[in-house]
Amino acid sequence: MTNSRSNSNQPRPATNQANRSRGRWGEDLAATLYRRQGYEILDRNWRSKTGELDLVLRQQETIVFSEVKARRNDDFGPASAAVGIAKQRRIRQLAVEWLRANGIGADSIRFDVVAITGVEVELIEDAF
């Protein structure tokens, strides 16, 4: 008998595509939210060998690094729970890399999380 879960460590293409689409939709929604609140978007989906920053923004003199998490539902916990200690550490490292790569010396930086569950959006400023 073939167990359909025998290759569970392999992502299913349809699910993987749906997750990417939801992630992109969530980032677009977050960018719109920030823009409406007067933020300037400096960068989106900035990549280095360390990883990716979802949104880099400026609010007056503060550079904001925002991690966006979008989930269809909260069956596996709230979207914000996906930004654990290891993810926070990686985002901090990426922020340093981004600042260096762009020659920006910021006196004030902040790390936000935009958590989207279904269609509910929660902006957690200064999340970590």
C-alpha positions in Angstrom: 0.0 0.0 0.0 1.3 3.4 -0.9 1.3 6.0 1.8 0.5 9.4 0.4 2.5 11.0 3.2 5.6 9.1 2.5 7.1 12.1 0.7 5.8 14.6 3.3 9.2 16.3 3.4 8.7 17.3 -0.3 6.6 20.5 -0.7 3.5 20.0 -2.8 3.7 22.3 -5.8 0.1 23.6 -5.5 0.4 24.3 -1.8 3.8 25.9 -2.3 2.4 28.1 -5.1 -0.6 29.1 -2.9 1.7 30.0 0.0 3.9 32.2 -2.3 0.8 33.9 -3.7 -0.6 34.5 -0.2 2.8 35.8 0.9 3.0 38.2 -2.0 -0.6 39.3 -1.4 0.3 39.9 2.3 3.3 42.0 1.4 1.3 44.1 -1.0 -1.4 44.6 1.7 1.3 45.6 4.3 3.0 48.0 1.8 -0.4 49.7 1.2 -1.0 49.9 4.9 2.4 51.5 5.6 2.1 53.9 2.6 -1.3 55.1 3.9 0.3 55.9 7.2 2.9 58.0 5.5 5.8 55.7 5.4 8.3 55.7 2.5 9.0 52.3 1.1 12.8 52.0 0.5 13.0 48.3 -0.5 10.9 45.2 -1.0 12.1 41.6 -1.0 15.7 42.6 -0.6 17.9 39.5 -0.7 21.4 38.5 0.4 23.0 35.1 1.0 21.7 35.4 4.6 18.0 35.6 3.6 15.4 38.2 2.6 13.8 41.3 4.1 10.2 41.7 3.2 9.8 45.5 3.6 12.3 48.3 4.4 10.6 51.6 5.2 11.3 55.0 6.5 9.1 56.9 8.9 10.7 60.3 9.5 14.2 59.5 10.8 13.5 55.9 11.6 14.3 53.0 9.3 11.8 50.2 9.8 12.4 46.6 8.8 9.1 44.8 8.6 8.5 41.0 8.4 5.2 40.1 6.9 3.5 36.8 7.7 0.2 35.8 6.1 -1.8 32.7 6.9 -5.1 31.6 5.6 -6.3 30.7 9.1 -4.9 30.3 12.6 -5.1 26.4 12.6 -1.3 26.4 13.3 -1.3 29.4 15.6 -1.3 33.1 14.9 0.8 34.4 12.0 3.0 36.5 14.4 4.1 33.3 16.1 6.1 32.4 12.9 8.6 35.2 13.8 10.5 33.3 16.6 13.9 34.0 18.1 15.9 32.5 15.2 13.9 34.5 12.6 14.4 37.7 14.6 18.1 37.1 14.8 18.3 36.6 11.0 16.2 39.7 10.3 18.6 41.8 12.6 21.6 40.4 10.6 19.9 41.2 7.3 19.1 44.7 8.6 22.8 45.3 9.2 23.7 44.0 5.8 21.0 46.2 4.2 22.2 49.3 6.0 25.8 48.6 4.9 24.9 47.8 1.3 23.0 51.1 1.0 25.5 53.2 2.9 23.0 54.3 5.4 23.9 55.0 9.0 20.6 55.1 10.9 20.3 56.6 14.4 17.0 54.9 14.9 15.8 51.5 13.6 12.7 49.5 14.4 11.6 46.0 13.7 7.9 45.5 13.0 5.8 42.4 12.2 2.7 42.5 10.0 0.6 39.5 10.9 -2.3 38.6 8.5 -4.7 35.9 9.4 -7.4 35.4 6.8 -8.2 39.1 6.0 -7.4 40.4 9.5 -4.3 42.6 9.6 -2.3 43.3 12.8 0.6 45.7 12.6 3.0 45.1 15.6 5.3 48.0 15.8 8.6 47.5 17.6 7.9 43.8 17.8 11.4 42.9 18.7 
